[in-house]
Amino acid sequence: MFDHHQTYQRMYREGELTLGLHIPLENYQMNSPTMAQQVEMAQAAEAYGFTTLWLRDVILEDPNFGDPAVGQIYDILIYGTHLLSQTTQIALGTSALVLPLHQPLRLAKQVATIEALFPERLIMGISSGDRRADFKGLGIDHPSRGKQFREALSYLERALYEHYPVIDSIYGQIEQATLVPKLKQKIPTMVTGFAQQNLDWLGLNGDGWMYYPQAPIRQLEAITAWRESAARQDKNTFRPFSMPMHLDLAENPDEEASSIRLGFRIGRNRLIELLKTYQGIGVNHLFFALFDSLRPANEVIQELGEYVLPYFPPHQTDNTII
């Protein structure tokens, strides 16, 4: 399905691993997110060979949520479009668009516009959402988000990919009208977490799956279940697995791994070994969040780019920009 999709081909190959970064490229240990110098670091990341910049769909800062991160402060798609305009090849990944919080026709217009302006540079991660404050702030029911997610995805995909669809949904109706601009091909859509669904639904509806960080042995169990679910729907189509990982890159390149929130503190040589382990169990793309790092983000990006990226470069395609 995505044989000719530039970003998909750069990111995903069976049995291989590429790397991305989580925006904001900042160390929360040093200060609250400032969004300063993000463009310069994004351009550096592109030059080193990171394939994708991942953004979160967070509206409100909620101290009760238990997560110090508040996304990238700015709106996910507006800021993502800005980053695309300041780079040439690195992709925008959404991790993830919370579908119940978006009117799906408006969202379809937004992502179709991004795709038209920056062809084949969007990877659309989607989820049902878990931040109750955002739901409450928008007056949207949180317990029914699984049903809303399914309804919103159906509306979104029909609006994006069908010509003159007839849609009668809780989100609105379309008859004798069609969305513009029209897309030349499907946007790769990765379900994040379970989105209040079961694995069979994920295997039927997701172009890929993104799951939360776990130690390799636990992640292998999740990947195996995903592969089996995907194979029940289509044995012949590869569908990738992606994951985030919080990283505190130690100055000592040989420091052994120790657990931190949602990831590891580790030296670069041991990190390369760990990444090869994740590659071996079937992780196809992994992106680092530097929020919990004890070092400046630009310093970490440089070290990763010079010493780690050569082991996990973007895949070459016919149209790869050198």
N, C-alpha and C positions, 0 to 999 in steps of 0.2 A: 504493500500500500504506500510505503514511504521510500521506495527505491530511488526516487529522484528529488527527495526533500533534502536540501543542503544541510540544514542544522541537524536533522535526525541522523543523517549518514555520518556527520562529523562526531556525533555523540555516542551512537549506539551500534555495537556489533556484538553478535553472540560470542561469549567467551572472552570479551575484552572489556576494559575499564577506561573511562575518561573522567576528568575532574572539572568541577565548577566551584563557584564561590557564592556565599550567601551575603546579600546586601542587607544592612550596611557593613562596609568593610571597616569595622571599628572594634576597639577593645573597650568593653563596658567597664572593665576594672579601672581604666584610666579616667573615664568621664562618661556622662550620659551621651547618647547618640547626638552628634552634631551635624552629620551629613557633609562635613567639610572634606574636600579633596576626593570625593567619591569618583568623580569622572576621571581624574588622573590615575587613580588606582585601578579603575575599571579598564582603562586603556592599557595600563601595564599588564593587567591580567590577560587581556586579549593577546598582547604581544608574546607572553610566555606560553600560551597555548591552553589556558582554561577555556572550556567550550561555552560555558553558560553562567549568567548571573541570575540568581534566584531571589525573588521578592515575595514578601508576605502580605496577605490581605488582612490588615489590622486597622480598625477605625479608632478605637478609644484606648487610652492608657488605663489599665485596670490593675491597681496594686493588689487586689484580692485574687487575681488569677494565678499567682504563684510563678509567673514567668517574667523575668526582668526585661525581656525584649519587647519592644512595642513596634515590631515590624521595622520598616525603613523610614518611619515618621510620615513620609509623603505618600500620597495615593499610589497604589500598586501599578496601575496602568499609565497614569500620567507620568510618574517618575520613570517607569520602565521605558516609556517612549522617549523620554529625554536621554536616557542612557544609550538607547539604540541610535539616536541621532548623533551621538558623540563618538560612536565606534563604527566599525565597518563589518565585522563578522561574528563577534561573540553574540550569543543568543540571550533572549529574555525568557526566563522560566518563572512561572507563577507557582508558588508553593504555600498555599494554593488559593485560587479564586474560590471564595465561599459562596457557592451558588445560591443558597437561600437568601443571601443578603443583596442579591443583584436582580433587578428586573431582567429576565433573560433576553428580551428583544433589544433592550438598550445595551446589554453586554455583548450581544451578537454584533451590533453596530460598531462597538468599540474595538473588538478583536478583529473584525473584518477590516476596519480602517488600518489598524496596526499591520496586519498582514499585507494590505495593499501598499502601504508606504515602505515597509521593511520586509520584503518577501522572504518567507521561509526562515525567519529568525525568532519565531515565537513557539515555545513549548508550553502548552496550556495544562498546568496542574490544576485539579479541581477537588473540592472537598465539601463536606456538609457543615463544617465549622464546629468550634467548641467554646468560643469566647461568649459567654452569656451576656456580658455587658453590651456587646455590639448588637446582639439580637434585640435586647431590651431597648436599646437606644433607638433602633429603627422600628420598634413596635412589631417585631416578627416573632412568632412562636418558636421557642427553642426545642421542646420535646418532639415536635413533628418534623424536625429538619430532615430526617431521612426521606420521608415522603416528598417534601418540598424539593430536595436534591434531585430525586428521580424526575419529577415533573419539570423542574427548571432545565435539566440536561436535555430532556426530550425536546422541549421548546427551543432551546439554544441551538441544538444540532439541526433541527428541521428548518429553523430560520436561516442558518448559515448555509446549508447544503442543498435544500430543495428550492426549485423554482416555483413560485406561486403556490406555496403550501396552504392547505386549509387546516388551521389550528384553532382548537377550542380548549383553552387551558384556564386554570385558576389565575394565571398571569396575564391573560388577555386572549384576544381573538385576531386571527389574520384570515382574510378571504379576498381574493382578487387583488392581491398586492404581494410584493416580493422585496426582500432586503437587498440594498445596494451598499457598498460594492460587492460584486460576486467574487467568490474565491476560485482560484484555479485548481486548488487541491485542498485536501483536508488538513486541518491543523492537528498535529499530534497531541492527543489528550490523555493525560496520566492521572488516574485516580489516586488521591493521597489518603493513606489509611484505609479504613473500611467504609467511611462515609455512611455509616449506619446501614450498610448492605452486607450480604454474605459473599463468600469467595466465588460462588458460581455466577453471581451478578457481575462481580468485578471481571471475571474471565470472559464474560459475554460482551461487556460494554467498554472496557478500558483498552486503549492502545498500549498501555504499559501501567505499571503499578509502582507507586512510591510509598515506602513504609519507613517508620521511625527508626532511629539508630538503635542497634542491639549488638551485643557481642557476636562474633562470627557464628558460633554454634547455634545460637538462637535465631540469628538472621537466616541461616541455612534452612531451618524449619519453615520459616515464612516464605522463603523463595521457592522451596520445593512445593509447598501448597499452592503458591501462585502459578508455577509452571504446570502443575497438574490440572488446575482449573482452566488455564488458558488452552491447554491441549485438548480438554474435553470439548471445547468450542471449535478449535481449528488446530490440528496437529502440525500443519505445514507452515504456520506463520510465527516467526519469532516476535515475542513481545517483551520489552526490556524491563529491568528492575532498577530503580534508583533509590538512593537514600542520602539524607544529610548526616553530617557528623560534626559535633563541636570539637574544636581543636585548640589546644594550648601547646604550641610547638616549642619544645625545650631548646635552650641554647646548646646544650650538650647533644650532639647528633646521635650519640649512642644510648641516651637515656631510655630505659625500658618504659613500657606503657603503664600508666596508672589511670584509674577511672576519674572522670570529672562529670559534671552534669551533661548528659546526652552525648558523651564522647570520651576523649582521652587527652591526657598530657603525655607527650611522647617526643623523642628525638627523631630527626628526619630519617636516619638509617633504619630505625625500628619502624617508623611510619611506612617506609617503602615496603618492608616485609609484611606489615599489617594490610596494606592496600592490596598486595599480591594475594593475600589470603582471602580478602573480600572478593577479588576478581575470580579466584578459584571456586568460590561457592556460588557465583552467578550474579554478583553486583555489576551492572553495566555502566552506571554513572554514580559518582559520589561527589557531594559538594560540601565544602568546609564552611562552618560558621566560626568566626574568629572572636565572637562576643566574650568568651571566657578566657581569652589569651592574656598572658601577662606581658606580652611584648607588643610594640606598635604594629598595626596591621600591615603597613607598607613594608616593614622589615620582614614580616612573616611571608608575605606574598613574594617578595624577592627570593627568599630562601627556597620556598616551594617551587617557584618558577625555575630556578637555576639547578636544583638538585633532585626534585621529585617529579616534576612534569616530564622530563625526558623519558621516564619509564612508562608514562601513561599519556602519550600525546593524543591530540585529536586525530581521528581517522582521516586519511587522505580521500578526497573525492575528485571527480573529474573537474569540478569548478573551484577547488580549494584555492584560496588566495594565499600566495606565498609571501 
